[in-house]
Amino acid sequence: MTTPQHHARAPHRMRLRVSSMVFGGAVSMATLVLLYQGLSLPPDTRPPGEQLIVSLESRLQRLESDLQAKQLTITEIKNLVRQLAGSNSRANSLLGSQYGVLTASKFVRCIKEVNDGIAGLVTLNQCKLTCGPFGVLWPQPQTAKLGTDVVEFLPTNVFLTPLITEEVLPLLREAFDIFKGNLEKHHPHYSSGSAPWSSHWSPSSAVHGVEVKVQVQGVETFLTLHTNESYELHIHTDGDKTTATIIAPNFFGARHALETLTQLVEYHENRGTLMIVRTASVYDAPAFKYRGLLLDTSRNFFSVAAIERTLDTMAANKLNTFHWHITDTHSFPLYLESLPNMAFYGAYTPSQIYHPHEVRHLVQYARVRGIRIVPELDAPAHVGNGWQWGETHGLGKLAVCVNKEPWLSYCFQPPCGQLNLANPNMYTVMAKIYKELAQVFSPVDLFHFGGDEVNLNCWNTTEEITSWMTANNNSLDVDAYYDQWGVFQEKAYQLLTTVNKAVQVTGILWSSGLTGKERVERYLSNSKYIIQIWTKGSDPVIAELLRKNYRVIFSNYDSWYLACGAADWMSKGNNWCSPYQGWHVMYDNSPHDIARNLTGSPHSDLVLGGEAALWSEQIDEASMDAKRDCGQIPAPTGSQQRPASSTTARDL
C-alpha cells in the first residue's frame, strides 16, 4: 500500500546510480526499486537481458500507484520481470551481495548492499570497472566514456590484428604477449605456467572472442623527448565478438593503450572468466615528456629480477624513464670488458655485478614496456670504490680522498671520493667507461653526468691537485676550482660525444654549485644540458634556470624522495630530508605550479616533467617493492588528470 509517508521516505533510499548496475543484460533490483519510486531512469538501465530472479509481484502491488505515475502498468512490469528471469536459470545460484555507485558523496565509489534474493548479481569487480567516469583507469586519461555493461570471455580467445609497419611489428608482438600475460594474472590463483581458469563458465564466454586491432603509422622504435605517446582506444561489441581498436602515431602510444585495455578487463568472481566493458572510448596523451623513477644500485645492490619488477610497475603507471644510478662512492657494480678492475675493486661481491648481457636485456625489457633507461655515471664527486687500482697499474691515482676520514671534511656523505683532476689518465679511463656505456645502453638519447655534491676542500687538501693548479698558474680559491670543475664537465661531454660516433647526446646534471645563478651560463650550455632539481621546490635557483631557458626535471626532495623520514644511519635522529612525506604530498607536487609560483609562468616548454628518487642507503631488495609501490605510483605517474593549468604529480 502506498502512503504519503512512503513517498516521504523514498528519496532516502536512492543510494545507487543504476546506470552502472547493468550486468550481462540483467537489470538489478536497485534499478527496479528506483523505477517503482517514480524516479527518472536513463534508457541504458532497461535493456533486454537475463538473470533477474523471482517474481516481484508483492513489491509491485505495494507500489502500484508509483508505477502508474510513471505510466507503466503492473502488467508491463510483470512481463518485463518474466522475460528477464526466464532465460537463465543458472542465475539462481549466483545470488549474493549487491554493489552500486554512491553518488550522494564527494567521491564516486562502489558500496555493498544486502541482496534480498530478488536481485541480479553485480560483482565488486564489475562495479569497479563501470564506477564513475573513469572506472579503475590509472593514470586517469584525458577523456573516457565507458559503457555500463560487460561481456565475459576467456583469455585464450584474445587475438591481435596488427595494422602497422614492419619495423614496429616485433615490438608490438612482444608487447601483446605481455598484455595477454597480464590478463592471465587477473585470476586470483594465477601462478606462472599454470592454467587456473575455471571450467564453470557460461557457454557464451567460451566462444566470445576479443580482437585487438592496432593501427600505427609511424616507424619509431626508440623513445625520445620528441616521441608522441598519445593514443585512442575504442571498444565495440557485436554479438559474440568484442573489437578493441587502438590508434596511435607510434609503438609507444599503442603500448600505453594496451596498458589501458588491461585495466578495462577484470576477473569475474562468480564465473571464473574475464569480463570486459562492452563499449568504451578513451583518448590520452601525457602531460609531460619525462616521467621517471631513479634507482640507486650502488649503495645497495638490486638483482636483475628486482629491476624487472620495478620496470613492470613503471609500465603499469605509464612512467617512461628509468634513471639508473649505477655507481657511486660505495660500489662500482658494473662489469666493463675494457676495464674489469672497476668491478673487481668496486663490487661488493663477485655475484653482485651487472654484466653487459644483463644490461642489454634490461634495456630491451624496458623498451618493450615503453621505458627508456638513462644511465648515470656520477662525477666528479661520488666516485671512490672501484677507482683504487690506478697506482698498481701504472696510471697513478685516478681518484682522491677515497674513504678518507674524518669524512665531514671531504664529502657530504661517507665514504668519500672524487676524481683526480690533475691526472690525465683519469680521462683515458673515463673515455673507456663512456664507450662501453654507449654500447650497452644503445641508442643513448639522454645521459646523466651526475655532477652534484662536489667538495672543494677534498681537492684543495690534495697535494697532487694543489701543485698541479699552481703549476698551471691557477689560484687556489673557490672560483679557480669551479673553473676546473667546469673544464672537467666540458671534457666529459666531449668524450661521450666522441665515443658515441660524434652524435651529441643531451646531458642531464643534478642541481649543484655549478648550476648556481652566477655560474651556470659560464659553464653549461642550455642546448646541451637539462638540470635535474633535487633541492626544495621553493629553491630560488629554479627561477633563475627557467629565466635562462634551461630545461628542468623536478625531483625536489621535499616531495619526491622516497627514502625520507627514516632514522639517520650516520647519527642520531631522523635522516637529513625528513620528515616522511605521505602520498598526498607526492600526489600534489606540481612541477608547473612550482614554476608558476617562482616565475609567474608554468614554463610548459622548459619543465620536462618529474622523477621520484629511490636512494638506497637504507633500502634493499627486501624493502624496495613496498617503498616503490607506496611512493612511486603516487609520485610521477602517467597522464593528465587535471586541466593543464593545474597539473600535479598525478598529471605527469
WOBEL-V561397 format. One record per backbone hydrogen bond with DSSP energy under -1.0 kcal/mol. NH is the residue of the N-H (numbers start at 1). CO is the residue of the C=O. Records with the same first field share a line. If there is no record, write none. Layout:
BEGIN
NH = CO / CO
END
This chain:
BEGIN
7 = 3
8 = 4
9 = 5
10 = 6
12 = 9
13 = 10
14 = 11
15 = 13
17 = 101
20 = 17
21 = 18
23 = 26
26 = 23
32 = 28
33 = 29
34 = 30
35 = 31
36 = 32
37 = 33
38 = 35
39 = 34
45 = 42
46 = 43
60 = 56
61 = 57
62 = 58
63 = 59
64 = 61
67 = 63
68 = 64
69 = 65
70 = 66
71 = 68
72 = 67
77 = 73
78 = 74
79 = 75
80 = 76
81 = 77
82 = 78
83 = 79
84 = 80
85 = 81
86 = 82
91 = 88
92 = 89
93 = 90
94 = 91
98 = 113
100 = 111
102 = 109
111 = 100
113 = 98
127 = 123
128 = 124
129 = 125
130 = 126
135 = 131
137 = 134
143 = 283
145 = 281
147 = 279
151 = 276
153 = 274
157 = 154
158 = 155
159 = 210
161 = 212
163 = 214
169 = 165
172 = 168
173 = 169
174 = 170
175 = 171
176 = 172
177 = 173
178 = 174
179 = 175
180 = 176
181 = 177
182 = 178
183 = 179
184 = 180
185 = 181
186 = 183
187 = 184
190 = 187
194 = 191
205 = 202
208 = 204
209 = 240
210 = 157
211 = 242
212 = 159
213 = 244
214 = 161
215 = 246
216 = 163
218 = 249
227 = 224
231 = 284
232 = 247
233 = 282
234 = 245
235 = 280
236 = 243
238 = 241
241 = 238
242 = 209
243 = 236
244 = 211
245 = 234
246 = 213
247 = 232
248 = 215
254 = 250
255 = 251
256 = 252
257 = 253
258 = 254
259 = 255
260 = 256
261 = 257
262 = 258
263 = 259
264 = 261
265 = 262
266 = 275
268 = 273
272 = 268
274 = 153
275 = 266
276 = 151
277 = 264
278 = 149
280 = 235
281 = 145
282 = 233
283 = 143
284 = 231
290 = 608
292 = 610
293 = 321
294 = 612
295 = 323
296 = 614
297 = 325
307 = 303
308 = 304
309 = 305
310 = 306
311 = 307
312 = 308
313 = 309
314 = 310
315 = 311
316 = 312
317 = 313
318 = 315
319 = 314
320 = 291
321 = 291
322 = 372
323 = 293
324 = 374
325 = 295
326 = 324
328 = 331
332 = 346
335 = 354
342 = 339
344 = 340
345 = 341
346 = 342
347 = 343
352 = 349
354 = 333
359 = 355
360 = 356
361 = 357
362 = 358
363 = 359
364 = 360
365 = 361
366 = 362
367 = 363
368 = 364
369 = 366
370 = 367
371 = 366
372 = 320
374 = 322
376 = 324
377 = 448
379 = 449
383 = 417
385 = 329
387 = 384
394 = 391
395 = 390
400 = 418
403 = 416
404 = 401
409 = 406
410 = 407
411 = 407
418 = 400
419 = 380
420 = 398
421 = 419
423 = 420
426 = 423
428 = 424
429 = 425
430 = 426
431 = 427
432 = 428
433 = 429
434 = 430
435 = 431
436 = 432
437 = 433
438 = 434
439 = 435
440 = 436
441 = 437
447 = 506
448 = 375
449 = 508
458 = 455
460 = 456
461 = 457
462 = 459
466 = 462
467 = 463
468 = 464
469 = 465
470 = 466
471 = 467
472 = 468
473 = 470
474 = 469
481 = 477
482 = 478
483 = 479
484 = 480
485 = 481
486 = 482
487 = 483
488 = 484
489 = 485
490 = 486
491 = 487
492 = 488
493 = 489
494 = 490
495 = 491
496 = 492
497 = 493
498 = 494
499 = 495
500 = 496
501 = 498
502 = 497
503 = 500
506 = 445
507 = 528
508 = 447
509 = 530
510 = 450
511 = 532
516 = 513
519 = 516
520 = 516
523 = 519
524 = 520
529 = 525
530 = 507
531 = 551
532 = 509
533 = 553
539 = 536
542 = 539
544 = 540
545 = 541
546 = 542
547 = 543
548 = 544
549 = 546
550 = 545
552 = 606
553 = 531
554 = 609
555 = 533
557 = 534
559 = 556
560 = 556
562 = 613
568 = 573
575 = 566
578 = 575
586 = 582
587 = 583
588 = 584
594 = 590
595 = 591
596 = 592
597 = 593
598 = 594
599 = 595
600 = 596
606 = 603
607 = 603
608 = 552 / 606
610 = 290
611 = 554
612 = 292
613 = 560
614 = 294
624 = 620
627 = 623
628 = 624
629 = 625
630 = 626
631 = 627
632 = 628
637 = 649
646 = 643
649 = 587
650 = 587
651 = 648
652 = 649
END
